[in-house]
Amino acid sequence: MNTHTSNATAVDVAIIGAGPAGAVAAALLRKAGRSVLVLERQHFPRFSIGESLLPQSMAYLEEAGMLQAVVEAGFQYKNGAHFCWRDKTSSYDFRDKHSAGWGTTYQVERAQFDDVLIRCAAQQGAEVRFGQTVRAMRTGDAPVLEVVDEADESGKGYEVHARFVLDASGFGRVLPRLLNLEAATRMPTRAAIFTHVRDGIAPDAHDRNKITIATHPEHRDVWFWMIPLAGGRSSVGCVAEASFLNAPDAEREALLRKLIREEPTLARLIGDAPFLMPVRHIGGYAANVERLHGPGYALLGNAGEFLDPVFSSGVTIALRSSHLAVKALERQLNGDAVDWQSEYDKPLRKGIDAFRAFVERWYTGELQDIIYYPKQTEFVRRYISAILAGYAWDETNPYVADPERRLSALHEVCMVY
């Protein structure tokens, strides 16, 4: 992994971004014998939000040859999710689910996790350059990127000639910006404020193996996460309509502390636990594009579409996109005709749409009614658990095959109670 300045570089595949989507795509392409160049604007390790993985993601890490490194990194084990609202609680164990596959995963500090993944990709032969900014792209059968190395004081930059480009730039959304690909999203403008705390939670006081998702007692569209991490830390945040969290930078710590105290479970578990970093804010993160591909490129993960953090789907969608894109790209690089719409865009969006149906009904309160329904049947719980565990592409699950109709019907049943 290095910085680099030259007039031009030629490579099979150029990847913009060294986060999970870019790292896994790079490793999979190296396994297929392709030359890969990863261009990353920042330097790793660096902070990123999205710390609670879903079990489905483990299969993609295993496929990319990264599983051992992740397991040995010492992250917090995770086996499910715990929901709470006022005096209501409901827990899902991801090992008890409809879909076959992994039922456990990890809750990770992303700075370390992302660094582990990109180092694995580099060890497999991917070239990784940090401090690189992609400032333009010429699309087509032989796309060309114009790149500036931060170490190049002249600012002239250099060209990368590739047979294909994958944009894994996450919230940076490099190609959507450069190529004017942005589209309207159905998700309202929400924001999050968050930090890490030294939680000091006694082992018998709380199950650290589950993420906690707590709904504000008075506002059902305002929710909190508490993600236990290794070493006695937790990530804690609040998500709401942007206006609800509107506060000057200097007042965000007080606002988050106030909100934590208003939610009984977090008040008990976190209370006045010291914040370990300044309270951060992210807003307007929901994003979409008309198409996830174009001449000579495809968009991975958050570079294409991001829904909402409530079910921690971001990394799983990112890794699924890498898996699907590399399968299609391998065929294309081997000379086959590939229909990116039917082989990549449509199948990826199938799972995204299942997650979206769950997210939308979370904020209307319908999914919350379902989750807290006291007479849940075991087979329905296992369907729901599978999607919460990330198995949103398993169409043997009726809540994946037809999520909107199924969830509406299920909610009607719950309201009869």
FIDO-965072 format. One record per residue (C-alpha): residue in one letter; residue number from 1; y, x, z. Coordinates in steps of 0.2 Angstrom, whole numbers. Layout:
% FIDO-965072
A, NUM, Y, X, Z
...
END
This chain:
% FIDO-965072
M, 1, 0, 0, 0
N, 2, 16, 8, -5
T, 3, 34, 6, -13
H, 4, 36, 10, -31
T, 5, 48, 14, -44
S, 6, 44, 16, -63
N, 7, 49, 9, -80
A, 8, 34, -2, -82
T, 9, 17, -7, -75
A, 10, 3, -15, -84
V, 11, -10, -25, -75
D, 12, -23, -39, -77
V, 13, -15, -50, -64
A, 14, 2, -49, -55
I, 15, 3, -58, -38
I, 16, 20, -63, -31
G, 17, 18, -63, -12
A, 18, 6, -54, 0
G, 19, 3, -69, 12
P, 20, -14, -77, 14
A, 21, -15, -85, -3
G, 22, -10, -69, -12
A, 23, -21, -58, -2
V, 24, -37, -69, -5
A, 25, -33, -71, -23
A, 26, -31, -52, -25
A, 27, -48, -49, -16
L, 28, -57, -62, -26
L, 29, -50, -54, -42
R, 30, -55, -37, -37
K, 31, -72, -43, -34
A, 32, -72, -48, -52
G, 33, -67, -31, -57
R, 34, -49, -36, -62
S, 35, -34, -24, -59
V, 36, -22, -33, -47
L, 37, -4, -29, -42
V, 38, 3, -38, -27
L, 39, 22, -38, -25
E, 40, 29, -43, -8
R, 41, 48, -44, -4
Q, 42, 46, -41, 15
H, 43, 37, -27, 25
F, 44, 21, -32, 35
P, 45, 18, -36, 49
R, 46, 31, -49, 49
F, 47, 33, -66, 58
S, 48, 27, -82, 50
I, 49, 24, -99, 57
G, 50, 8, -109, 53
E, 51, -3, -101, 67
S, 52, -17, -114, 69
L, 53, -31, -112, 55
L, 54, -43, -125, 50
P, 55, -62, -122, 49
Q, 56, -63, -125, 30
S, 57, -52, -109, 28
M, 58, -66, -99, 35
A, 59, -77, -101, 19
Y, 60, -63, -94, 8
L, 61, -61, -79, 20
E, 62, -79, -76, 19
E, 63, -79, -77, 0
A, 64, -65, -65, -1
G, 65, -74, -52, 10
M, 66, -62, -54, 24
L, 67, -72, -63, 37
Q, 68, -78, -48, 48
A, 69, -60, -41, 49
V, 70, -54, -58, 55
V, 71, -68, -61, 67
E, 72, -65, -43, 75
A, 73, -46, -45, 76
G, 74, -47, -54, 93
F, 75, -39, -70, 89
Q, 76, -40, -86, 99
Y, 77, -56, -96, 95
K, 78, -52, -114, 90
N, 79, -65, -129, 89
G, 80, -54, -144, 88
A, 81, -38, -154, 91
H, 82, -32, -163, 106
F, 83, -19, -178, 104
C, 84, -9, -186, 118
W, 85, 4, -199, 119
R, 86, 10, -206, 135
D, 87, -6, -210, 145
K, 88, -17, -210, 129
T, 89, -27, -195, 124
S, 90, -40, -192, 110
S, 91, -49, -176, 106
Y, 92, -59, -171, 90
D, 93, -72, -157, 90
F, 94, -72, -150, 73
R, 95, -91, -145, 74
D, 96, -95, -164, 75
K, 97, -89, -169, 57
H, 98, -95, -178, 42
S, 99, -94, -163, 30
A, 100, -105, -148, 30
G, 101, -98, -131, 33
W, 102, -88, -121, 47
G, 103, -83, -131, 62
T, 104, -74, -117, 71
T, 105, -60, -106, 67
Y, 106, -45, -96, 75
Q, 107, -27, -99, 81
V, 108, -18, -83, 75
E, 109, -2, -74, 77
R, 110, 2, -74, 58
A, 111, 10, -57, 58
Q, 112, -6, -49, 63
F, 113, -17, -61, 53
D, 114, -8, -59, 37
D, 115, -7, -40, 39
V, 116, -26, -40, 42
L, 117, -29, -50, 26
I, 118, -18, -40, 14
R, 119, -25, -24, 21
C, 120, -43, -30, 16
A, 121, -36, -34, -1
A, 122, -29, -16, -3
Q, 123, -46, -9, 4
Q, 124, -54, -18, -10
G, 125, -43, -10, -23
A, 126, -28, -21, -25
E, 127, -12, -12, -27
V, 128, 1, -19, -14
R, 129, 19, -15, -15
F, 130, 31, -20, -1
G, 131, 50, -21, -3
Q, 132, 49, -28, -20
T, 133, 60, -43, -27
V, 134, 55, -52, -42
R, 135, 71, -57, -51
A, 136, 66, -64, -67
M, 137, 50, -69, -77
R, 138, 47, -70, -96
T, 139, 33, -83, -98
G, 140, 19, -84, -112
D, 141, 2, -76, -116
A, 142, 9, -59, -110
P, 143, 21, -63, -95
V, 144, 33, -50, -90
L, 145, 41, -49, -72
E, 146, 57, -40, -69
V, 147, 56, -32, -52
V, 148, 68, -23, -41
D, 149, 62, -10, -28
E, 150, 73, -10, -12
A, 151, 71, 9, -12
D, 152, 79, 10, -30
E, 153, 97, 13, -26
S, 154, 102, 11, -45
G, 155, 95, -7, -44
K, 156, 89, -6, -62
G, 157, 72, -12, -58
Y, 158, 56, -11, -68
E, 159, 45, -22, -78
V, 160, 27, -28, -74
H, 161, 17, -33, -89
A, 162, 2, -44, -84
R, 163, -11, -55, -93
F, 164, -7, -68, -80
V, 165, 4, -71, -64
L, 166, 0, -80, -48
D, 167, 15, -85, -37
A, 168, 9, -84, -19
S, 169, 27, -82, -12
G, 170, 26, -97, 0
F, 171, 42, -104, 6
G, 172, 51, -91, -5
R, 173, 45, -101, -20
V, 174, 50, -88, -32
L, 175, 44, -95, -49
P, 176, 49, -113, -45
R, 177, 67, -106, -42
L, 178, 67, -94, -57
L, 179, 59, -106, -69
N, 180, 67, -123, -63
L, 181, 51, -131, -58
E, 182, 56, -140, -43
A, 183, 52, -158, -41
A, 184, 56, -172, -29
T, 185, 45, -173, -14
R, 186, 40, -190, -6
M, 187, 41, -182, 11
P, 188, 57, -185, 21
T, 189, 68, -171, 27
R, 190, 61, -165, 43
A, 191, 64, -149, 53
A, 192, 55, -139, 67
I, 193, 61, -129, 82
F, 194, 49, -117, 90
T, 195, 45, -102, 100
H, 196, 31, -92, 109
V, 197, 29, -94, 128
R, 198, 20, -85, 141
D, 199, 10, -100, 146
G, 200, 1, -95, 162
I, 201, -11, -109, 160
A, 202, -26, -108, 172
P, 203, -43, -108, 163
D, 204, -48, -125, 171
A, 205, -32, -133, 167
H, 206, -33, -135, 149
D, 207, -45, -132, 134
R, 208, -37, -117, 125
N, 209, -50, -119, 111
K, 210, -40, -134, 104
I, 211, -22, -136, 97
T, 212, -13, -149, 106
I, 213, -2, -162, 96
A, 214, 8, -172, 108
T, 215, 19, -187, 103
H, 216, 36, -190, 111
P, 217, 35, -204, 124
E, 218, 50, -213, 116
H, 219, 50, -208, 98
R, 220, 33, -209, 88
D, 221, 40, -199, 73
V, 222, 44, -184, 85
W, 223, 29, -173, 89
F, 224, 25, -157, 97
W, 225, 13, -143, 95
M, 226, 5, -131, 107
I, 227, -6, -118, 100
P, 228, -14, -107, 113
L, 229, -15, -89, 106
A, 230, -24, -73, 113
G, 231, -17, -64, 127
G, 232, -10, -79, 137
R, 233, 3, -84, 124
S, 234, 6, -101, 116
S, 235, 16, -106, 101
V, 236, 26, -122, 105
G, 237, 37, -132, 94
C, 238, 44, -149, 90
V, 239, 45, -158, 73
A, 240, 57, -172, 69
E, 241, 69, -179, 57
A, 242, 82, -165, 54
S, 243, 96, -174, 62
F, 244, 86, -176, 78
L, 245, 85, -157, 80
N, 246, 103, -153, 74
A, 247, 110, -141, 87
P, 248, 120, -125, 85
D, 249, 110, -109, 87
A, 250, 116, -105, 104
E, 251, 110, -122, 110
R, 252, 92, -123, 102
E, 253, 84, -115, 117
A, 254, 91, -128, 129
L, 255, 86, -142, 117
L, 256, 68, -136, 115
R, 257, 67, -134, 134
K, 258, 74, -152, 136
L, 259, 61, -159, 124
I, 260, 47, -150, 132
R, 261, 51, -158, 149
E, 262, 52, -175, 141
E, 263, 33, -175, 136
P, 264, 22, -176, 151
T, 265, 8, -165, 145
L, 266, 19, -151, 139
A, 267, 30, -153, 154
R, 268, 14, -150, 165
L, 269, 7, -136, 155
I, 270, 23, -127, 149
G, 271, 37, -133, 160
D, 272, 48, -118, 163
A, 273, 37, -105, 156
P, 274, 47, -91, 149
F, 275, 51, -91, 130
L, 276, 46, -74, 123
M, 277, 57, -75, 108
P, 278, 73, -84, 102
V, 279, 70, -102, 97
R, 280, 68, -102, 78
H, 281, 72, -116, 66
I, 282, 65, -121, 50
G, 283, 71, -136, 40
G, 284, 69, -144, 23
Y, 285, 52, -136, 21
A, 286, 43, -151, 11
A, 287, 43, -146, -7
N, 288, 34, -151, -23
V, 289, 34, -146, -42
E, 290, 29, -157, -57
R, 291, 15, -145, -62
L, 292, 6, -131, -53
H, 293, 4, -120, -69
G, 294, 12, -115, -85
P, 295, 11, -103, -99
G, 296, 4, -87, -91
Y, 297, 6, -92, -73
A, 298, 0, -103, -59
L, 299, 7, -108, -42
L, 300, -3, -105, -26
G, 301, -1, -114, -9
N, 302, 17, -117, -3
A, 303, 24, -110, -18
G, 304, 18, -126, -27
E, 305, 18, -140, -13
F, 306, 20, -141, 5
L, 307, 18, -157, 15
D, 308, 21, -155, 34
P, 309, 14, -145, 48
V, 310, 7, -159, 58
F, 311, -12, -156, 53
S, 312, -10, -137, 50
S, 313, -15, -139, 32
G, 314, -4, -126, 25
V, 315, -16, -110, 25
T, 316, -31, -121, 20
I, 317, -22, -128, 5
A, 318, -16, -110, 1
L, 319, -34, -103, 2
R, 320, -41, -117, -8
S, 321, -28, -115, -22
S, 322, -33, -96, -23
H, 323, -51, -101, -24
L, 324, -48, -113, -38
A, 325, -35, -103, -47
V, 326, -46, -87, -48
K, 327, -61, -97, -54
A, 328, -51, -104, -69
L, 329, -42, -87, -72
E, 330, -58, -78, -73
R, 331, -64, -89, -86
Q, 332, -48, -87, -96
L, 333, -48, -68, -94
N, 334, -65, -68, -101
G, 335, -59, -77, -117
D, 336, -64, -95, -113
A, 337, -52, -110, -116
V, 338, -46, -116, -99
D, 339, -38, -133, -96
W, 340, -27, -129, -80
Q, 341, -22, -147, -78
S, 342, -40, -153, -76
E, 343, -48, -137, -68
Y, 344, -34, -132, -56
D, 345, -20, -144, -54
K, 346, -29, -160, -53
P, 347, -43, -155, -41
L, 348, -31, -146, -30
R, 349, -20, -161, -28
K, 350, -35, -172, -24
G, 351, -36, -164, -7
I, 352, -17, -162, -5
D, 353, -16, -181, -8
A, 354, -29, -184, 6
F, 355, -19, -174, 18
R, 356, -3, -183, 12
A, 357, -10, -200, 16
F, 358, -14, -194, 34
V, 359, 3, -186, 36
E, 360, 12, -201, 30
R, 361, 3, -213, 41
W, 362, 5, -201, 56
Y, 363, 24, -204, 55
T, 364, 23, -223, 52
G, 365, 12, -223, 68
E, 366, -3, -230, 59
L, 367, -14, -215, 60
Q, 368, -9, -213, 79
D, 369, -15, -231, 82
I, 370, -32, -225, 74
I, 371, -33, -209, 83
Y, 372, -30, -218, 100
Y, 373, -40, -233, 96
P, 374, -52, -235, 111
K, 375, -67, -241, 102
Q, 376, -69, -228, 88
T, 377, -86, -228, 80
E, 378, -95, -211, 79
F, 379, -97, -211, 60
V, 380, -78, -215, 57
R, 381, -74, -202, 70
R, 382, -84, -189, 60
Y, 383, -75, -194, 44
I, 384, -58, -191, 52
S, 385, -64, -175, 61
A, 386, -69, -168, 44
I, 387, -52, -170, 36
L, 388, -43, -164, 52
A, 389, -55, -149, 50
G, 390, -49, -146, 32
Y, 391, -62, -154, 22
A, 392, -50, -164, 11
W, 393, -59, -160, -5
D, 394, -76, -168, 0
E, 395, -77, -184, -9
T, 396, -92, -190, -1
N, 397, -80, -194, 13
P, 398, -72, -211, 9
Y, 399, -56, -205, 17
V, 400, -55, -192, 4
A, 401, -61, -202, -11
D, 402, -49, -217, -7
P, 403, -38, -212, 8
E, 404, -24, -224, 7
R, 405, -34, -240, 5
R, 406, -47, -234, 18
L, 407, -34, -229, 31
S, 408, -25, -246, 28
A, 409, -41, -255, 31
L, 410, -46, -245, 46
H, 411, -28, -248, 54
E, 412, -30, -267, 52
V, 413, -47, -266, 61
C, 414, -38, -256, 75
M, 415, -24, -269, 76
V, 416, -36, -283, 79
Y, 417, -41, -276, 95
END
